[in-house]
Amino acid sequence: MDLVVAATALNFTAHINSTPMMSDMNFKSWKEFVEIVLGYMNLDLSLREERPTVAVENPNETKIEKWDRSNRMSLMMIKRYIPEMIRGSIAESESVKKFLETVEQFFAKNDKAETSSTLSKLISMVYKGKGNILVLLLTLVCPCRVACGAVLQAMLKDSSIWPMAIKLL
Protein backbone atom coordinates (compact mmCIF):
# COMPACT_ATOMS: atom_id res chain seq x y z
CA MET A 1 0.00 0.00 0.00
CA ASP A 2 2.83 2.43 0.85
CA LEU A 3 4.40 1.80 -2.57
CA VAL A 4 1.16 2.82 -4.30
CA VAL A 5 0.99 6.06 -2.29
CA ALA A 6 4.66 6.80 -2.99
CA ALA A 7 4.25 6.09 -6.72
CA THR A 8 1.15 8.29 -6.87
CA ALA A 9 2.94 11.13 -5.06
CA LEU A 10 5.92 10.78 -7.39
CA ASN A 11 3.64 10.79 -10.43
CA PHE A 12 1.81 13.86 -9.10
CA THR A 13 5.10 15.70 -8.56
CA ALA A 14 6.30 14.84 -12.06
CA HIS A 15 3.13 16.26 -13.61
CA ILE A 16 3.21 19.39 -11.48
CA ASN A 17 6.86 20.02 -12.32
CA SER A 18 6.29 19.54 -16.05
CA THR A 19 3.51 22.16 -16.18
CA PRO A 20 4.75 25.31 -17.95
CA MET A 21 4.16 28.80 -16.57
CA MET A 22 1.36 30.55 -18.46
CA SER A 23 2.06 33.67 -20.52
CA ASP A 24 0.26 35.67 -23.17
CA MET A 25 2.32 33.81 -25.76
CA ASN A 26 1.36 30.27 -24.75
CA PHE A 27 -2.16 30.50 -23.31
CA LYS A 28 -3.87 28.07 -25.69
CA SER A 29 -1.20 25.37 -25.43
CA TRP A 30 -0.91 25.98 -21.65
CA LYS A 31 -4.66 25.50 -21.18
CA GLU A 32 -4.63 22.32 -23.24
CA PHE A 33 -1.63 20.99 -21.28
CA VAL A 34 -3.28 21.76 -17.93
CA GLU A 35 -6.52 20.05 -19.00
CA ILE A 36 -4.59 16.94 -20.06
CA VAL A 37 -2.59 16.85 -16.80
CA LEU A 38 -5.73 17.35 -14.69
CA GLY A 39 -7.46 14.57 -16.63
CA TYR A 40 -4.51 12.23 -16.23
CA MET A 41 -4.40 12.98 -12.50
CA ASN A 42 -8.15 12.37 -12.30
CA LEU A 43 -8.76 15.93 -11.09
CA ASP A 44 -10.83 17.12 -14.05
CA LEU A 45 -14.24 16.20 -12.61
CA SER A 46 -15.02 19.84 -11.82
CA LEU A 47 -14.14 20.80 -15.41
CA ARG A 48 -16.39 18.13 -16.92
CA GLU A 49 -19.43 18.26 -14.64
CA GLU A 50 -21.39 20.75 -12.57
CA ARG A 51 -21.33 20.41 -8.79
CA PRO A 52 -23.84 17.76 -7.65
CA THR A 53 -26.80 19.10 -5.72
CA VAL A 54 -27.85 17.91 -2.30
CA ALA A 55 -31.30 16.34 -2.14
CA VAL A 56 -33.03 14.94 0.93
CA GLU A 57 -33.74 11.59 -0.73
CA ASN A 58 -30.27 11.38 -2.32
CA PRO A 59 -27.57 13.26 -0.38
CA ASN A 60 -24.73 12.62 -2.94
CA GLU A 61 -22.14 13.22 -0.22
CA THR A 62 -19.43 11.14 -1.88
CA LYS A 63 -19.95 12.78 -5.27
CA ILE A 64 -19.92 16.24 -3.71
CA GLU A 65 -16.71 15.48 -1.80
CA LYS A 66 -15.01 14.22 -5.00
CA TRP A 67 -16.19 17.25 -6.97
CA ASP A 68 -15.07 19.69 -4.23
CA ARG A 69 -11.64 18.04 -4.03
CA SER A 70 -11.28 18.11 -7.81
CA ASN A 71 -12.28 21.78 -7.90
CA ARG A 72 -10.01 22.81 -5.02
CA MET A 73 -6.93 20.93 -6.30
CA SER A 74 -7.47 22.09 -9.89
CA LEU A 75 -7.78 25.73 -8.80
CA MET A 76 -4.61 25.48 -6.72
CA MET A 77 -2.66 23.92 -9.57
CA ILE A 78 -3.90 26.36 -12.20
CA LYS A 79 -3.27 29.43 -10.03
CA ARG A 80 0.23 28.16 -9.27
CA TYR A 81 1.14 28.39 -12.96
CA ILE A 82 -0.37 31.81 -13.66
CA PRO A 83 2.07 34.66 -12.98
CA GLU A 84 1.03 36.88 -10.08
CA MET A 85 0.91 39.91 -12.37
CA ILE A 86 -1.75 38.24 -14.54
CA ARG A 87 -3.54 36.57 -11.63
CA GLY A 88 -4.12 39.99 -10.03
CA SER A 89 -6.03 41.11 -13.13
CA ILE A 90 -8.41 38.15 -13.10
CA ALA A 91 -11.49 37.97 -10.89
CA GLU A 92 -11.52 35.23 -8.27
CA SER A 93 -13.93 32.35 -8.70
CA GLU A 94 -15.02 29.44 -6.55
CA SER A 95 -15.29 27.17 -9.60
CA VAL A 96 -12.28 26.11 -11.66
CA LYS A 97 -14.44 25.99 -14.78
CA LYS A 98 -15.56 29.62 -14.33
CA PHE A 99 -12.03 30.68 -13.43
CA LEU A 100 -10.63 29.20 -16.66
CA GLU A 101 -13.42 30.89 -18.65
CA THR A 102 -12.51 34.22 -17.04
CA VAL A 103 -8.83 33.71 -17.86
CA GLU A 104 -9.73 32.85 -21.46
CA GLN A 105 -11.89 35.98 -21.78
CA PHE A 106 -9.07 38.07 -20.31
CA PHE A 107 -6.65 36.86 -22.98
CA ALA A 108 -9.18 37.14 -25.80
CA LYS A 109 -9.98 40.74 -24.82
CA ASN A 110 -6.31 41.72 -24.50
CA ASP A 111 -5.39 40.00 -27.77
CA LYS A 112 -8.13 41.81 -29.70
CA ALA A 113 -7.28 45.20 -28.19
CA GLU A 114 -3.57 44.78 -28.90
CA THR A 115 -4.18 43.63 -32.47
CA SER A 116 -6.60 46.49 -33.13
CA SER A 117 -4.17 49.07 -31.76
CA THR A 118 -1.28 47.67 -33.78
CA LEU A 119 -3.30 47.52 -36.99
CA SER A 120 -4.43 51.15 -36.62
CA LYS A 121 -0.78 52.21 -36.18
CA LEU A 122 0.26 50.17 -39.21
CA ILE A 123 -2.49 51.63 -41.40
CA SER A 124 -1.36 55.17 -40.60
CA MET A 125 2.30 54.47 -41.49
CA VAL A 126 3.52 55.70 -44.87
CA TYR A 127 7.03 55.93 -46.31
CA LYS A 128 7.65 59.61 -47.07
CA GLY A 129 10.87 59.21 -49.00
CA LYS A 130 13.00 60.20 -46.01
CA GLY A 131 14.77 57.96 -43.58
CA ASN A 132 15.62 54.33 -43.72
CA ILE A 133 13.11 52.14 -45.56
CA LEU A 134 14.43 49.09 -43.70
CA VAL A 135 13.39 50.65 -40.38
CA LEU A 136 9.90 51.24 -41.77
CA LEU A 137 9.68 47.64 -42.99
CA LEU A 138 10.88 46.29 -39.64
CA THR A 139 8.32 48.47 -37.87
CA LEU A 140 5.60 47.18 -40.17
CA VAL A 141 6.60 43.59 -39.54
CA CYS A 142 7.28 43.92 -35.83
CA PRO A 143 5.99 47.25 -34.49
CA CYS A 144 7.02 46.87 -30.86
CA ARG A 145 10.29 45.03 -31.63
CA VAL A 146 10.58 43.71 -28.08
CA ALA A 147 7.28 42.03 -27.21
CA CYS A 148 6.10 41.41 -30.74
CA GLY A 149 5.56 37.65 -30.65
CA ALA A 150 1.78 37.71 -30.14
CA VAL A 151 1.26 40.61 -32.54
CA LEU A 152 3.46 39.01 -35.17
CA GLN A 153 1.55 35.74 -34.87
CA ALA A 154 -1.75 37.59 -35.31
CA MET A 155 -0.35 39.46 -38.31
CA LEU A 156 0.92 36.27 -39.90
CA LYS A 157 -2.52 34.71 -39.52
CA ASP A 158 -4.10 37.74 -41.20
CA SER A 159 -2.75 37.62 -44.75
CA SER A 160 -4.28 41.02 -45.61
CA ILE A 161 -1.42 42.78 -43.76
CA TRP A 162 1.26 41.99 -46.33
CA PRO A 163 -0.40 43.53 -49.42
CA MET A 164 -1.17 46.61 -47.32
CA ALA A 165 2.49 46.89 -46.26
CA ILE A 166 3.65 46.62 -49.88
CA LYS A 167 1.21 49.37 -50.98
CA LEU A 168 2.80 51.73 -48.46
CA LEU A 169 6.07 51.47 -50.35
C-alpha positions as CSV (number, residue, x, y, z in Angstrom):
1,M,0.0,0.0,0.0
2,D,2.8,2.4,0.8
3,L,4.4,1.8,-2.6
4,V,1.2,2.8,-4.3
5,V,1.0,6.1,-2.3
6,A,4.7,6.8,-3.0
7,A,4.3,6.1,-6.7
8,T,1.2,8.3,-6.9
9,A,2.9,11.1,-5.1
10,L,5.9,10.8,-7.4
11,N,3.6,10.8,-10.4
12,F,1.8,13.9,-9.1
13,T,5.1,15.7,-8.6
14,A,6.3,14.8,-12.1
15,H,3.1,16.3,-13.6
16,I,3.2,19.4,-11.5
17,N,6.9,20.0,-12.3
18,S,6.3,19.5,-16.0
19,T,3.5,22.2,-16.2
20,P,4.7,25.3,-18.0
21,M,4.2,28.8,-16.6
22,M,1.4,30.5,-18.5
23,S,2.1,33.7,-20.5
24,D,0.3,35.7,-23.2
25,M,2.3,33.8,-25.8
26,N,1.4,30.3,-24.8
27,F,-2.2,30.5,-23.3
28,K,-3.9,28.1,-25.7
29,S,-1.2,25.4,-25.4
30,W,-0.9,26.0,-21.7
31,K,-4.7,25.5,-21.2
32,E,-4.6,22.3,-23.2
33,F,-1.6,21.0,-21.3
34,V,-3.3,21.8,-17.9
35,E,-6.5,20.0,-19.0
36,I,-4.6,16.9,-20.1
37,V,-2.6,16.8,-16.8
38,L,-5.7,17.4,-14.7
39,G,-7.5,14.6,-16.6
40,Y,-4.5,12.2,-16.2
41,M,-4.4,13.0,-12.5
42,N,-8.1,12.4,-12.3
43,L,-8.8,15.9,-11.1
44,D,-10.8,17.1,-14.1
45,L,-14.2,16.2,-12.6
46,S,-15.0,19.8,-11.8
47,L,-14.1,20.8,-15.4
48,R,-16.4,18.1,-16.9
49,E,-19.4,18.3,-14.6
50,E,-21.4,20.7,-12.6
51,R,-21.3,20.4,-8.8
52,P,-23.8,17.8,-7.7
53,T,-26.8,19.1,-5.7
54,V,-27.8,17.9,-2.3
55,A,-31.3,16.3,-2.1
56,V,-33.0,14.9,0.9
57,E,-33.7,11.6,-0.7
58,N,-30.3,11.4,-2.3
59,P,-27.6,13.3,-0.4
60,N,-24.7,12.6,-2.9
61,E,-22.1,13.2,-0.2
62,T,-19.4,11.1,-1.9
63,K,-19.9,12.8,-5.3
64,I,-19.9,16.2,-3.7
65,E,-16.7,15.5,-1.8
66,K,-15.0,14.2,-5.0
67,W,-16.2,17.3,-7.0
68,D,-15.1,19.7,-4.2
69,R,-11.6,18.0,-4.0
70,S,-11.3,18.1,-7.8
71,N,-12.3,21.8,-7.9
72,R,-10.0,22.8,-5.0
73,M,-6.9,20.9,-6.3
74,S,-7.5,22.1,-9.9
75,L,-7.8,25.7,-8.8
76,M,-4.6,25.5,-6.7
77,M,-2.7,23.9,-9.6
78,I,-3.9,26.4,-12.2
79,K,-3.3,29.4,-10.0
80,R,0.2,28.2,-9.3
81,Y,1.1,28.4,-13.0
82,I,-0.4,31.8,-13.7
83,P,2.1,34.7,-13.0
84,E,1.0,36.9,-10.1
85,M,0.9,39.9,-12.4
86,I,-1.7,38.2,-14.5
87,R,-3.5,36.6,-11.6
88,G,-4.1,40.0,-10.0
89,S,-6.0,41.1,-13.1
90,I,-8.4,38.1,-13.1
91,A,-11.5,38.0,-10.9
92,E,-11.5,35.2,-8.3
93,S,-13.9,32.3,-8.7
94,E,-15.0,29.4,-6.6
95,S,-15.3,27.2,-9.6
96,V,-12.3,26.1,-11.7
97,K,-14.4,26.0,-14.8
98,K,-15.6,29.6,-14.3
99,F,-12.0,30.7,-13.4
100,L,-10.6,29.2,-16.7
101,E,-13.4,30.9,-18.7
102,T,-12.5,34.2,-17.0
103,V,-8.8,33.7,-17.9
104,E,-9.7,32.8,-21.5
105,Q,-11.9,36.0,-21.8
106,F,-9.1,38.1,-20.3
107,F,-6.7,36.9,-23.0
108,A,-9.2,37.1,-25.8
109,K,-10.0,40.7,-24.8
110,N,-6.3,41.7,-24.5
111,D,-5.4,40.0,-27.8
112,K,-8.1,41.8,-29.7
113,A,-7.3,45.2,-28.2
114,E,-3.6,44.8,-28.9
115,T,-4.2,43.6,-32.5
116,S,-6.6,46.5,-33.1
117,S,-4.2,49.1,-31.8
118,T,-1.3,47.7,-33.8
119,L,-3.3,47.5,-37.0
120,S,-4.4,51.1,-36.6
121,K,-0.8,52.2,-36.2
122,L,0.3,50.2,-39.2
123,I,-2.5,51.6,-41.4
124,S,-1.4,55.2,-40.6
125,M,2.3,54.5,-41.5
126,V,3.5,55.7,-44.9
127,Y,7.0,55.9,-46.3
128,K,7.6,59.6,-47.1
129,G,10.9,59.2,-49.0
130,K,13.0,60.2,-46.0
131,G,14.8,58.0,-43.6
132,N,15.6,54.3,-43.7
133,I,13.1,52.1,-45.6
134,L,14.4,49.1,-43.7
135,V,13.4,50.7,-40.4
136,L,9.9,51.2,-41.8
137,L,9.7,47.6,-43.0
138,L,10.9,46.3,-39.6
139,T,8.3,48.5,-37.9
140,L,5.6,47.2,-40.2
141,V,6.6,43.6,-39.5
142,C,7.3,43.9,-35.8
143,P,6.0,47.3,-34.5
144,C,7.0,46.9,-30.9
145,R,10.3,45.0,-31.6
146,V,10.6,43.7,-28.1
147,A,7.3,42.0,-27.2
148,C,6.1,41.4,-30.7
149,G,5.6,37.6,-30.6
150,A,1.8,37.7,-30.1
151,V,1.3,40.6,-32.5
152,L,3.5,39.0,-35.2
153,Q,1.6,35.7,-34.9
154,A,-1.7,37.6,-35.3
155,M,-0.3,39.5,-38.3
156,L,0.9,36.3,-39.9
157,K,-2.5,34.7,-39.5
158,D,-4.1,37.7,-41.2
159,S,-2.8,37.6,-44.7
160,S,-4.3,41.0,-45.6
161,I,-1.4,42.8,-43.8
162,W,1.3,42.0,-46.3
163,P,-0.4,43.5,-49.4
164,M,-1.2,46.6,-47.3
165,A,2.5,46.9,-46.3
166,I,3.7,46.6,-49.9
167,K,1.2,49.4,-51.0
168,L,2.8,51.7,-48.5
169,L,6.1,51.5,-50.3
